[in-house]
Amino acid sequence: MDKIAQNCYNMHIMNPSKFDEYDYINFLTATPKVYSCTEAEKVQPDRKNGPSHDSINRPLHRIPADATSLREESSQFVTPDKGVLIVDDSTLDKPYAQKIGLVTRHWSGWHHRVVKGINLSTLLWSDGDAHIPCDYRIYDKSGDGKTKNDHFSEMLFKAKTRGYEPKYILSDSWYAGLKNLKAVHSYGWFQMTRLKSNRLVNPDGTGNIPLTSAIISEDGTEVHLKGYGFIKVFGIVAKNGGTEYQATNNLGMDEFRRLQLSDFSWAIEEYHRGL
């Protein structure tokens, strides 16, 4: 151990932290709106040499920003071979941010436009009653070079290595690229996702056409997706009068099961809004 590292170690032993991650978790659980370190200092119990906002801020920088703790905590609540895994992302709005780290521009389903904010991708396990987050990623392409699709692949790979065997993988059209579809298929999993209207399909063996030009039943129509293989697509009437397309690699799925899975997938929207 070099001298600098030794000195840091000695300082940590001689001056143990007055504030740790569990103190911060308790603070976040209790505070209704304000989450700053200054606010955390204000609400600490009266005691001699209590933590200042600086001593609260320092350990937050030392704690590694990975999902290991979440995965370990969630493992006691999930049954890996039951339920479904839902993947989606959400953006915490930061419209006035100028120098806040991790703030980039993302499409917001809430605002229906591109906004500035911090983007979080979540892998959520659900059996219809319980909804348990079991992995997450923070978007930081300038720091790690990874896209949202890279995070999608990593979280599913991690779930596979941990023994998950979900009934379905549920996602929206952002994660319906061929690479992701083939990755889920390679794990032997069923999936249900949304497809954009310009995806090319071959419904009758005569050639590829956009989904909007194909006759897709609300009860499901079997077609060949270009570059992938046969899937079943459901044409759903949207609120605006248009058509949305939900697709699955389970050719035997019926309308009742599709509706059930659509309800399951809404759980991640509620989870993100809760955060």
C-alpha positions as CSV (number, residue, x, y, z in Angstrom):
1,M,0.0,0.0,0.0
2,D,1.5,3.4,-1.0
3,K,1.8,6.3,1.4
4,I,-1.3,8.2,0.0
5,A,-3.5,5.1,0.3
6,Q,-2.2,4.4,3.8
7,N,-2.9,7.9,4.9
8,C,-6.4,7.7,3.6
9,Y,-6.9,4.4,5.3
10,N,-5.6,5.8,8.6
11,M,-7.8,8.9,8.4
12,H,-10.8,6.7,7.8
13,I,-10.0,4.5,10.9
14,M,-9.2,7.5,13.1
15,N,-12.2,9.6,11.8
16,P,-15.0,7.2,11.0
17,S,-17.8,8.5,8.9
18,K,-20.6,10.2,10.8
19,F,-23.1,9.4,8.1
20,D,-23.5,6.2,6.0
21,E,-25.7,4.9,3.3
22,Y,-28.3,3.6,5.7
23,D,-28.6,7.0,7.3
24,Y,-29.2,8.5,3.9
25,I,-31.8,5.8,3.0
26,N,-33.7,6.6,6.2
27,F,-33.6,10.3,5.4
28,L,-34.9,9.7,1.9
29,T,-37.7,7.5,3.3
30,A,-38.8,10.2,5.7
31,T,-38.4,13.4,3.6
32,P,-41.5,14.4,1.6
33,K,-39.9,16.7,-1.0
34,V,-36.4,18.1,-0.3
35,Y,-33.5,15.6,-0.7
36,S,-30.4,17.8,-0.4
37,C,-27.5,17.2,1.9
38,T,-28.2,20.5,3.5
39,E,-31.7,19.4,4.4
40,A,-30.3,16.1,5.7
41,E,-28.1,18.1,8.0
42,K,-31.0,20.1,9.3
43,V,-33.2,17.1,10.3
44,Q,-30.5,15.2,12.1
45,P,-31.1,14.5,15.8
46,D,-29.5,16.9,18.2
47,R,-26.2,15.5,19.3
48,K,-22.6,16.7,19.9
49,N,-20.5,16.7,16.7
50,G,-23.4,15.7,14.4
51,P,-22.8,15.3,10.7
52,S,-22.5,18.5,8.6
53,H,-23.8,18.6,5.0
54,D,-20.2,18.0,3.8
55,S,-19.8,14.9,5.9
56,I,-23.1,13.7,4.4
57,N,-22.1,14.5,0.8
58,R,-18.7,12.7,1.0
59,P,-19.9,9.1,1.6
60,L,-22.4,9.5,-1.3
61,H,-19.4,10.0,-3.6
62,R,-17.6,7.0,-2.2
63,I,-20.6,4.6,-2.5
64,P,-20.4,2.7,-5.8
65,A,-23.3,3.4,-8.1
66,D,-24.2,-0.1,-9.0
67,A,-27.2,-2.4,-8.6
68,T,-25.6,-5.1,-6.5
69,S,-27.3,-4.1,-3.2
70,L,-30.7,-3.9,-5.0
71,R,-30.3,-7.3,-6.5
72,E,-29.3,-8.8,-3.2
73,E,-32.2,-7.2,-1.4
74,S,-34.8,-8.1,-4.0
75,S,-33.7,-11.8,-4.3
76,Q,-35.6,-12.7,-1.1
77,F,-38.9,-11.4,-2.5
78,V,-39.0,-12.9,-6.0
79,T,-39.5,-16.4,-7.4
80,P,-37.1,-16.6,-10.3
81,D,-39.1,-19.2,-12.3
82,K,-42.4,-17.4,-11.9
83,G,-43.8,-14.0,-12.9
84,V,-42.6,-11.7,-15.7
85,L,-39.7,-9.3,-16.1
86,I,-40.6,-5.8,-17.3
87,V,-38.0,-3.4,-18.8
88,D,-38.6,0.3,-19.2
89,D,-36.9,3.6,-18.6
90,S,-38.0,6.9,-17.0
91,T,-36.5,10.4,-17.0
92,L,-36.4,12.6,-13.9
93,D,-37.0,16.1,-15.3
94,K,-34.2,18.6,-14.8
95,P,-35.4,21.4,-17.1
96,Y,-33.2,24.1,-15.6
97,A,-30.0,22.1,-15.1
98,Q,-26.8,23.6,-16.3
99,K,-24.1,21.7,-14.5
100,I,-25.8,18.8,-12.9
101,G,-24.1,15.5,-13.7
102,L,-25.9,12.8,-15.7
103,V,-28.4,15.3,-17.2
104,T,-29.0,14.6,-20.9
105,R,-31.9,14.9,-23.3
106,H,-34.4,12.1,-23.5
107,W,-37.9,11.5,-24.9
108,S,-40.5,11.7,-22.2
109,G,-43.7,9.7,-22.5
110,W,-45.2,12.0,-19.9
111,H,-44.5,15.2,-21.7
112,H,-44.6,13.7,-25.2
113,R,-41.4,15.6,-26.2
114,V,-37.7,15.6,-25.6
115,V,-36.8,16.9,-22.1
116,K,-33.6,17.4,-20.0
117,G,-33.2,15.0,-17.2
118,I,-31.6,12.0,-15.6
119,N,-32.6,8.7,-17.2
120,L,-33.1,5.5,-15.2
121,S,-33.7,2.0,-16.8
122,T,-35.3,-0.5,-14.5
123,L,-35.8,-4.3,-14.6
124,L,-39.0,-5.0,-12.6
125,W,-40.2,-8.5,-11.6
126,S,-44.0,-9.0,-11.1
127,D,-46.4,-11.8,-10.5
128,G,-49.4,-9.6,-10.9
129,D,-49.6,-8.7,-7.2
130,A,-46.0,-8.0,-6.1
131,H,-43.8,-5.6,-8.1
132,I,-40.1,-5.9,-7.2
133,P,-37.3,-3.9,-8.8
134,C,-34.4,-6.3,-9.2
135,D,-31.9,-4.3,-11.4
136,Y,-31.3,-0.8,-12.7
137,R,-29.0,1.3,-14.8
138,I,-28.3,5.0,-15.0
139,Y,-27.8,6.4,-18.5
140,D,-24.3,7.9,-18.7
141,K,-23.2,7.4,-22.3
142,S,-20.5,10.0,-22.1
143,G,-19.0,8.1,-19.1
144,D,-19.4,4.5,-20.0
145,G,-20.3,4.6,-23.7
146,K,-23.5,2.5,-23.2
147,T,-26.9,3.0,-24.8
148,K,-30.3,2.1,-23.3
149,N,-30.2,-1.0,-25.5
150,D,-26.9,-2.0,-24.0
151,H,-28.4,-1.6,-20.5
152,F,-31.3,-3.7,-21.6
153,S,-29.0,-6.5,-22.8
154,E,-26.9,-6.3,-19.6
155,M,-29.8,-6.5,-17.2
156,L,-31.3,-9.5,-19.0
157,F,-28.0,-11.3,-19.2
158,K,-27.5,-10.7,-15.4
159,A,-31.0,-12.0,-14.8
160,K,-30.2,-15.2,-16.8
161,T,-27.0,-15.8,-14.9
162,R,-28.9,-15.4,-11.6
163,G,-31.3,-18.2,-12.6
164,Y,-34.3,-16.2,-13.6
165,E,-36.7,-18.0,-15.9
166,P,-39.6,-15.5,-16.4
167,K,-42.8,-16.4,-18.2
168,Y,-42.4,-13.3,-20.4
169,I,-40.1,-10.3,-21.0
170,L,-42.3,-7.2,-21.4
171,S,-41.0,-4.0,-23.0
172,D,-42.0,-1.1,-25.3
173,S,-41.0,-0.4,-28.9
174,W,-37.7,1.2,-27.9
175,Y,-36.3,-2.2,-27.0
176,A,-37.8,-4.1,-29.9
177,G,-34.7,-3.9,-32.2
178,L,-33.6,-7.2,-33.8
179,K,-30.6,-7.5,-31.5
180,N,-32.8,-7.4,-28.4
181,L,-35.5,-9.7,-29.9
182,K,-32.9,-12.3,-30.8
183,A,-31.2,-12.0,-27.4
184,V,-34.4,-12.8,-25.5
185,H,-35.1,-15.6,-28.0
186,S,-31.7,-17.1,-27.4
187,Y,-32.5,-17.4,-23.7
188,G,-35.5,-19.5,-24.5
189,W,-37.9,-16.9,-23.1
190,F,-41.2,-15.6,-24.4
191,Q,-41.6,-11.9,-24.8
192,M,-44.3,-9.3,-25.6
193,T,-43.3,-5.9,-26.9
194,R,-44.6,-3.1,-29.0
195,L,-43.7,-2.6,-32.7
196,K,-43.6,0.7,-34.6
197,S,-45.9,0.9,-37.5
198,N,-43.1,1.0,-40.1
199,R,-41.6,-2.4,-39.1
200,L,-41.5,-4.7,-42.1
201,V,-43.5,-7.9,-42.0
202,N,-44.4,-10.6,-44.5
203,P,-48.0,-11.7,-43.8
204,D,-48.6,-14.0,-46.7
205,G,-45.3,-15.0,-48.3
206,T,-45.5,-12.4,-51.1
207,G,-43.0,-9.9,-49.7
208,N,-42.3,-7.4,-46.9
209,I,-44.6,-4.5,-46.2
210,P,-45.0,-2.0,-43.3
211,L,-47.3,-3.1,-40.5
212,T,-49.6,-0.2,-41.4
213,S,-50.2,-1.9,-44.8
214,A,-50.9,-5.3,-43.4
215,I,-54.2,-6.6,-42.2
216,I,-53.6,-7.2,-38.5
217,S,-56.4,-8.6,-36.4
218,E,-57.1,-7.4,-32.8
219,D,-57.1,-11.1,-31.9
220,G,-53.7,-11.5,-33.4
221,T,-52.2,-12.3,-36.8
222,E,-49.2,-14.5,-37.5
223,V,-46.6,-12.7,-39.7
224,H,-42.9,-13.0,-40.5
225,L,-40.9,-10.2,-39.1
226,K,-38.0,-9.2,-41.4
227,G,-34.7,-10.4,-40.0
228,Y,-36.2,-12.3,-37.1
229,G,-38.9,-14.9,-37.9
230,F,-42.5,-15.6,-37.2
231,I,-44.3,-13.6,-34.6
232,K,-47.9,-12.9,-33.6
233,V,-49.0,-9.3,-33.9
234,F,-52.1,-7.8,-32.3
235,G,-53.6,-4.6,-33.7
236,I,-54.9,-2.5,-30.9
237,V,-57.1,0.6,-31.3
238,A,-55.4,3.5,-29.6
239,K,-57.0,6.3,-27.7
240,N,-56.3,8.7,-30.6
241,G,-58.0,6.5,-33.0
242,G,-54.9,5.0,-34.6
243,T,-53.5,1.5,-34.2
244,E,-50.9,0.2,-31.8
245,Y,-49.1,-3.0,-32.4
246,Q,-48.2,-5.5,-29.7
247,A,-46.1,-8.5,-30.8
248,T,-45.0,-11.8,-29.2
249,N,-42.8,-14.8,-30.2
250,N,-45.4,-17.0,-28.5
251,L,-47.6,-17.9,-31.5
252,G,-50.2,-19.5,-29.3
253,M,-50.9,-16.4,-27.3
254,D,-54.6,-15.4,-27.2
255,E,-56.3,-12.0,-26.6
256,F,-57.0,-12.8,-22.9
257,R,-53.3,-13.4,-22.2
258,R,-52.3,-10.3,-24.1
259,L,-54.6,-8.2,-22.0
260,Q,-53.3,-9.8,-18.8
261,L,-49.7,-9.1,-19.8
262,S,-50.6,-5.5,-20.7
263,D,-51.9,-5.0,-17.2
264,F,-48.7,-6.5,-15.8
265,S,-46.5,-4.1,-17.9
266,W,-48.3,-1.1,-16.4
267,A,-46.7,-1.8,-13.1
268,I,-43.4,-0.3,-14.1
269,E,-45.1,3.0,-15.0
270,E,-46.5,3.1,-11.5
271,Y,-43.2,2.2,-10.0
272,H,-41.4,5.0,-11.9
273,R,-44.0,7.5,-11.0
274,G,-43.7,6.5,-7.3
275,L,-40.0,7.1,-7.5
